[in-house]
Amino acid sequence: MTTLNPSVMEGPVPPRTAGAVGRAASPPWERPAFWALLLIAAVAFFWNLGASGFGNEFYAAATQAGGESWKAAFFGASDAGNSITVDKPPVALWPMDVSVRLFGLGSWQILAPEALMGVAAVAVLYAAVRRLYGPAAGLLAGGLLALTPVAALMFRFNNPDALLTLLTVCALYCFQRALEGPRAVRWMVLTGVCFGLGFLVKTLQAWLILPALTLVYLVCAALPLTRRIGHVLLAGTAIVVSSGWWVAIVELWPADSRPYVGGSTNNSFLDLTLGYNGLGRLTGEDKGGFGGGGSSSGSVPGVGGAGGGGHGGEATGITRLFDSALGGQISWLLPAALILLVAALVVTRRAARTDLHRAGFLAWGGALVCTAVTFSFMSGIFHEYYTIALAPYIAALVAMGTVHLRRLGGTVATAVLAATVAATAVWAFVLLGRAEGWTSQLRWPVLVAGVLAALGMVLARLLPRRLALGATGLALAAVLTGPASYTWATVTTAHTGQTPLAGPASGTQDHGGPAAGGATRQGGAGAAAAPSGQNAQSGAAKGGGSSRLGGIDAVTPQLRATLVKDAQAYTWVAATVASDNQTWLQLAVGEPVMPIGGFSGGDPAPTLAQFKQYVADGKIHYFVVQGGEEDGLGRSGTDSTGSQISSWVTKSFTSRTVGSTVLYDLTGPAS
């Protein structure tokens, strides 16, 4: 089997093995095309960015805290008083913390770093694919990533997934460089550093693809086996060092002088990693932050049991990524990626062990399979936007597979490409049929274009050159129109809350109420207000997890004035159960607000005794009841620390109403 020269579009050359690859000479059109690609990505990720306000208010509040307190930034605390952390490591917050420190608190200051990460991910993916298959393949891969709906969503949002995706692409780029041979040790160490930093972004999810890459290196690297094993061990050491330093500091730091580790049951980051953010995500048996120390969480949105997946799919199984919840987010080119991966592995089956083309397919394909299988069968908490992790793998495989088969030529390769285009058009027809509005009207044109393009590709040798080129253009249109329409709907719509969705409105994707123009369709997207005062759209009026005060615009000037009065005299101007109200209160007043029990109110922090001591020491001014609910329980359940504190406060202090919000002055006389 011969492989092909990545610097040209056609014509076989001898196989490319480790040590025989590098950056090919650039054609004159490459640099302008590359900058055009980055411009398109920047437009997609920055367009209408400020309309989303603070995006995910949970992480926005932590960013506000990190912008005020270095200690809160280091630990990832939800408040500058350092009562409890978010339920993730803090590294994803750090770029936003720096931005807020430099430029102040605002929508662009929080979301612009995420958009920059998206542009960087496109550039690194281009560079990785280009090294194997040349500039045309690199440009195609970068463009496909930018046009993936869930990527356009998450590179415009302040969840940790944007940075994790960038680090994963960087890791695969470094891994490819290690396979090439020269300075393999250096590149394997850098690969490990990327995975270590990824762990400090989203813990064990960053390591899903490690088994595949380890196997590829041990089999395909052009080194003696003992050196291959040594390099893998060095990369593992780099992972441990680059991730373990922060973990060691947290575990060794005196627990009474740092924030409680949110989402854990015993104030340990290792417990959080292995429980709520680890095995609990796979099995659904560890609720972690949704109930903490044993409180009921059966009604909590997003918590799956052993037989269900909560958010993110109708049911676990091999078809999960194609169902009504996930299909439009990520699966547009997933069939094409799988077809081209199988075809590429078949045609390279007789290549040398160290053939870099086959190794590239094994690396990107192994990453895709490991991640897709995990997402398909995990029974714990799973959200649709997690699928951004698949986007760079799909983009790389489609670009590499297309160029490889096109250069190979011949009847069989052409037939496979034609079948791929047809299958992609058929699947786009299905996905577009699930949407509402103008996007659904594209399904028939896409289907017809795909069928005609496939026929034109098969008959290309019998057609005039212009018609053959037209078939190629038609194929691109058929493949890209569907995801591009969803991406357009995504970038032109504001997204807020904790589980945003890409694409236009769809009743099958709605979790919390009638969808509104493709905005967040899940509880958690209250009436978010951008710092400029412009309301962001939301698909759910109120649902499980929504901010029951309704957002910043519901924090009246009277309430704000009450909370900020003498704020410097207190560690926390207010406390409230769970993060539902804490985030909006803190963002509105700009002062620390304690989220009792963390994200859902179920974490055992602070304990009732600790809270009483805070009150006795005069550290907390007010207790805020959840949107007028006298029990103030949020989502924590009746047997949680939050319920105990709420019960004690309501029995021990006198309430007052400011607007529609019930406050208890904890510095006043007991009732």
N, C-alpha and C positions, 0 to 999 in steps of 0.2 A: 504494500500500500504506500503510495506517495502522498506526502503532504504538500502544502502549497505556500508560495511566497506571500507573506502578508503585505508586501508593499505594492502589489499589483492586484488587479481584479480577476485575472484569469491565468491559467497555465500552471501545470504541475511542476514542482521542484523537489529535490531530495528532502527527506524528512528532517524536521528541525528538532534537534535534541538539546539537552542541557549544555550550556557553554557555547551554543551556536545561535544565540538570539540576542537581539538588542533593538534599539530604536532605529527603525528603517528611515531612509532618507525621506524628507517631507516633500510631497508634491506642492506646487505653488498655491493650490486652492485650500490646503489643509488649515493653515493658520487663520485665514478669514472665516472658514467654516467653523473652526473651534470656538472662536470668539462669538460667532453668531449663535452657536449652541448655548454658550454660557449666558448670552443675553436673553435667549428664549427662556432658559431656566430661571433667570432672575425675574423676568416679567411674571412667569407662572407663580413664583413663590412670594414675590413682593406685592403683586397687584391686589389692591383693596385690602391690604393687610390690617390696617388700623380698624376696620369695621368689626373685627372680632373682639374688640375690647381687650380684656385680660385673658381671653381664651379659657383655659382651665383655671378657675379661680383658686383651686386647692394649691396648685404649684405657683400661681401668681402671688398668693399671700406669703408663701415661703420665700419667694424671690424678694418681696418687699422686706421681709424680716432679714434676709441675707444682705440686703442693701443697707441696713441699719446696724447690724451686728456681725462682726467677723466670726464670733463664736457660733451664731446661728447659721452663717454661711458654711462654716467648716462641717458642722454636724447635719446640716439640712433641716433645721428646725422650722416648725410652722409659724413661730412667733419670735420676736426679738427678745422676749422674756425667757426663751429657751425651756419651755415646758415639755415639749414633745417634738419628735422629728416627723417628717413625712415618711411614708412606708416604703421608701426607696433610698439607696445611697445618694449622696448629694452632688456628684460630679455633673449631672445634667443641669443642675441649677446654677453652677458656678459661672458659665458664660453670661447668663441673664443677671446674676447678682452683680457682676462687674459692670454690665451695661447700665443697670439701675443706679449703681454708685456713681458712674461717670455722667449720666445724662438725666437722672431723675426717674421717678416711677411713671410709666405710661405704657400704652399698648405697643407702640413701635419699639420702645426700649426692651420690652419683654420678648416680642415675637421676631424682631429683626435678626437676632443671633440664630434662631432656628432656620430662617430663610437662607442665611449665609451658609449654614451647614448643608442645606439642600444643594446649593450651587457647588459647594466643594465636593459633595458626593458625586454629582454628575461629572465633574472634572476628573476625579480619581478613577471612576468607572471607565471613562473614556481612555485614560492612560493605561489602565490594566488590559482592556480588550485590544487596544491599539498595538500593544507589544506583541500580541499573538497573531492578529489578523489585519493589522494596518489601520489607517485613518478612517476609511469608510465604515468599517465595523465598529470602531470606537465611537464615531459620531452617531451611528445608529443606536448603540447601546445607551449612550448618554441621553439621546432624545427619547428613547423608550422609557427610561427611568423618569424623566421630567414629565412625561405624559401619563404616567400611571396615576390613577385617581387618588389612591390612598397615600401615595408619596406627595402629591400636590397638597393633600390635606395636612399631613403630619409635618412637612417642612414649613408649614405656616401656623403651627400650633405648639404650645409649650409643654407637651408631654415629653418624657425622656426618650421616646423612640427615634426622634430625629438624630440625636447625637449617637445613639446606639447604631443606627444604620450607617452613618458616616464612618464610625470606627470599624464596623464589619467590612465595609468596602476597602478601607485602608489596610485591614488585616489581610484580605485576599490579594491586594496588590503586592504587599510585602511578601506574601507566601509565593506568589508567582515569581518574584525576583529571586527568592531563595532556590526555587526549582531550576532556575536558569544556570546556576552554578557559581559564577563569580561572587565572592563575598557572601556565601550562603549563610554563614554563621551570623553575620550582622543582620541579614534580612529575617532570619528565623527569630532572632531576639526581638526585633521590631514587631514581628507578627505577634509574639507573646505579649509585648507591651500593649498593643492594640486590644488584645483580648482581656488583659488585666484591667485596662481602663474601662472597657465595656462592662466588666463585672461591677465596677463602681458606678455604672450608669443604671443597669437593670439586672443586676446579680446574675443568676444562672442562665437566663435567656441568652446572654452573650456567648455562652459556651456550647450552645446546641450543635454547632457545626464542627467542634473540635475533633470528634471521633473520625469524621470523614476526612478532614485535612491531615490528621495524623497518619491515617492509612495511606493516603495518596503520597505523602512525603516518603514514608518508609518503602513504598513500592517503586515510585517513579524518579526519585532524586538520583542524579548521576554520581553517586558516591558509594564507597564500600558500605556494607550494611552497618558495621560498627560506628562509622561516622554519621550515618543517617540517624541511628538511635541516639547518638550523642547530641546531635542537633535538636532532636525532639525533646530531649531532657533539658537542654539549655532553654528552649522556648518555654517549657513548662516552668522552669525556674523564673524566667522573666514574668510569666503570668502571676506566679505566687508573689513575687516582690512588688510588681506594679499594682496589684490589687490588695495585697495583704497589709501594706503599711498602714492604710487608713483603718482597716478592720482591727489591727492590733492596737492602734491608738484608742479606738472606741472601746474595745474590750478591757484595756488596761486603765482607762481614765476612770477615776472614782465616780460611781454611778450617781451619787448625790450632787455632783457639780457639773453634770452634763444633762442634756435633754433625754427624756425617756425614748427608747427606740420604738417608734410607732409601728404597729402591726405585729410586734412580738408579744409573747405571753409572759416573758420573764426579763424584759429590759436587756436582751442580748441580740446583737446584730446577727450572730450565728444562728440563733433561733429563728429570726426573721428570714434569713437566707434559706434555711433548710425546711422551714415550715410554710408560712403564708406565701412567701415568694419562691418557694422551691417545690417540694413534693406536694404541697397543698394545691398548687396550680395544676399538677398532673392528675391527682386523685380526687380533688374536690372535697377532701375530708378535713382540711385545716382552713378554718375561716379567718384566722389571724385577725386583721383589723376589723373584720365584720363580726364582732362579738367578743374578741379578745379572750378573756379568761372564762369561757364557758357560757356566755350569754347567748340567748337564742338569736339566730340570724336567718331563720328560715324564710322570712319575708323580705330579706334584703335584696334589692336588685343587683344582679351581677354575680350572685353566689350560686355556683352550680353544685349539684350533689353528685353522687356516684353515677347516676344515670343521665345526667344532663349537663349542659355546658353553660348555663346561665346566659349571659350575652354571647354574641359571636357565633351564631349558627343554630339551625333548627335541631340538630342532633349530632353527636360525635360520629365519626366514621369517615371513610375514604372520600365521600362526596361532600364533606362539610365545606370545603373551600369553594364549591360551585353552587352552594345553595342561595336562597334569596337574600340572606343577610350578608354573605361574604362575596358572592359572585361579582357584583359590580365594583367592589373595592379593589380586587386584585386579579381575578381569574381571566381577564380578557385574553392574555397571551400565554396563560398557563398551559393549555393544550398544545400550543405551538412549541413552547419550550420543551415539553416532554417528548414530543415527536422528534424534534431536531436533536435532542440529547441522545435518544435511542439510535437515531440514524447515524450520528457522528461516531458513537461508540462502535457501531457495526462496521463502518467503513475504515475505522482506525484499529480494528481488532488485531491486525498483523503488524502494526507499527512496533518500533523498538520500545523497550521498557521505558526508556527515558524520553520518549517523544513528547514534546511540550504541548502540542495541540491536544493530544489525548489527555495528558495530565490536566490541561486547562478545563476540558470538559468534565473530567472526573472531579476536580475541585469545585467548580461552580455547580455542577450537577449534584454532587454529594451534599453541598450546602443546601440546595433546594430541597432535596429529598428528606434530609434530616429535619429541616424546619417544617416542611409541609406535613410530614407524618406526625410530628409532635403536635402541631396545631390541630390536626384532624382528629386526634384521639384523646387529647387532654380533656379531663372532665371537670377541672376546677374553673376558677375565674378566667374568662377569656373574652376579650373585646375585639371588635372588628378591626380596629386600627392597628392591632398587633401585626397584621398581615403586611405592613410596610417592610418587614424583615425579608419577605420574599421578593420584593420588587427588583433589587439589583441583580439577584440571581437569574430571575426570568429575563430581564433585559439583556444580560450578558449572554445567556444561552441562545436566545433568539438571534442576536446579532452574530455571534460566532458561528452558529449552525447555518444561518442563511448564507454567509460569505463562504464558509467551507464547502457547502454543497454546490453553490453557484460556481465556484472555481473548479470543483471536481468535474462538473459537466456530465454529459451522458444522459441516457434516457431515464435510468432509475433515479438519479439525483434530481433531475428536473421534475419527475413525477412526484417525488417526495415533497419538494418545495410547493408544487401546485396543490397537492393534497393538504399541506399545512395551511396555505392561504384559504382554501375552501373550508377547512375545518374551523379556522379562526373566524371566518365570516358567518358561518352557521352559528357558532357559539355567541358571536356578537348579536346576531338576530334574536337569540333567546334572551340575552341580557337586556338589550334595548327594549324588548317587549315587556320587561318587568318595570320599566321606568314610567314616569308620568310626564306629561307636557311634550315639548317639542322634540326631546331626545328620542322618544318612542317612535316618532315618525321617520327616524333615520334607518330603522331596521330593514325595510325592504330595499332601499337603495344600497345599503351595505351588503346585503345578501346577493343581490343581482351583480354588483360590482365584483364581489369575491368569486362568484361562479364564472363570470366572464374572464376575470383575470387568470383564474386557474386554467381555463380552456386556452387562453392566449399563451400562457407559459408552456403548456404541453405542445402547442402547435407553432411555437416561436420560429422553428427552423423553416416552416412553410410560409411564414408571413413576411411581408416587407419589413425592413428594419424599423421604420417608424411605428408600425403596428406592434412590433415586438417590444419596443421601448414603452409604448402606450400600455401594454399589458403589465409591465413592471410598475409603472406609475399607478395603474388601477389597483394593483395588488397592495401597494403601500396605502392607498386611500381606504381600501376595504379593511385593512388590518388596523389602521390608526384612527379612523373616524369614531368608532365606538368609545374607546378610552379617552380620546381627545374631547368628545362631547361631555363626558362625565367630569373630566378635569376642568373644562370651562365652567360647568355648573358649580364646581367646588370653589374655584378661585373667585367667583363673582358672588359668593354667598358668605355671610358671616357665620362663624362657628364658635360656640361657647359650650361650657359644661365639661363633663368628665369623660364622655364617650361619644365624640363626634363621628359623623359618617360622611363619606365623600359622595359626590354625585348629586343628581336631582332627587326630588321627593319621590318616595315609593312607599306605598302602604305596607308592603311586606317587610320594610326595614324599620318601621316605626316602633319604638319601644315605649313611648310615653304619651302619645297623643297625635293629633293631626299634624302631618308634616307641613312645613312652610318653606317652600322654595329651596329645599335641600340643606337647610340649616341643621343644627344638631337636633336629632330626633330621639332624644332620650332624656329622662329626668336628670337634672343636673344642669340644665340649660335654662336657668331662670332668665328674667328680663335683664340680660347683661347690658351694662352701660359702658361704652368706651369712655376713656378719660375726657374726651371732648364733649361728652354728654349724648352722643348719638347712640341710640339703642341698637344693639345687635339683634338679628333675627333669631328666633328659637322655635323649634318644632314642637316642644312640649311646654304647655303652660305651667303645670306643676306635676311632678312625679316623684317617685322614690329617689331620694338623693338630691332633689332640687333645693336651691337656697330658699328657705321658707319666708325669709324677709323679702324675697323678690329681687334682690340684687342691690347694687350701689344706689340706684335711683330711688330705692325704697328707704334708704337711710336718710331721713329728713334732716334739714338744717338744725332743727330743735334737738333731735336725737344726737346728732354729731356734736353740737355744742355741749350737750350734757356729758358726753363721754370724754371729750378732750379737756374739759375743765380740770385744772390742777393735775394734768396727766403726768407731769414729771415727778409727782409725789408717789407714784405707784409703779410697780413692776408691770402690772397688767391693768389697763383701764377697765377691762371687763373680762368675764369668763362666761362661756356658754357650752352646752353639751354638744359635742361633735363638731365637725368642720363646716357643716351646712351653713350656719350663720356666722361662724367665726371668720371665715374667709372674707365675706362681704363687709362685715363690720370693720375688720382690720384694714382692708383696702380703702374703705371709705374714710376712716378717721386717721389713718396713718400712724396709729399707735398699737402696741402689742395687745392682742386679745387671746386669752387662753382657750384652746379647744379641748375641753374636758373629754378624755377618752379617745382623743385622736380623731382619725378620719370618720369613723362611724359612731364614735362614742363608746365603743366596747373595750378599748384598751384600759388596763388597770392603772391609769395615771391621770391625775394624781389620785392617791387613795383618799378616802374620806378624812383620815387623820391628817394627811399632808395638807389637804385643802383647808381644814379647820386651822392649821398652823399658819398657812398663808394669810388667812383672814385675820387671825389674831395679831399677826405681824404687820397688818395694814398694807399688804402687797397687792390686793385686788380691790378695786373700787365697786364695780357692779357685777351682778349676775343677771344675764339676759335670758329670758324664757324664749323658747323656740316659737317665734311667730304667733304668740298668744296662747300656745298650748301650755296649760298650767302645770303639766307634769314635766315639761322641759326635757323629754327623753331623747329627742331626735330619733336615730335608728338603733339605739344601743340596747334596747330590750329592758325589761323590768327588773332584772337581777344584776345589773351592771354597776360599776362604780359611779357612772354618770347618774344613774337613777338614785343612788344613795345620796350623792351630793345634792342633787336637785330636791330630793325630799327634805333633807336637812335645811337647806336654804329657805324653802317655802314655809317651813314650820318655824324657823328661827328669826326671819326678818320680814319687814313690812314691804309690800310691793307698791310700786307707783307706775303709772302708765304715761309714756311719752309718745304721743301720736297713737299708733296701734301696737307699740312695743312695750312689753311688761319688763320692768327693771326692779331689782332688789339691791338697795344700797347696803353693801357689806360693811361699810364703815359707820353706819348708823346704829341706833339702839335696837336691840333684839325685840321682836314682837312679843 
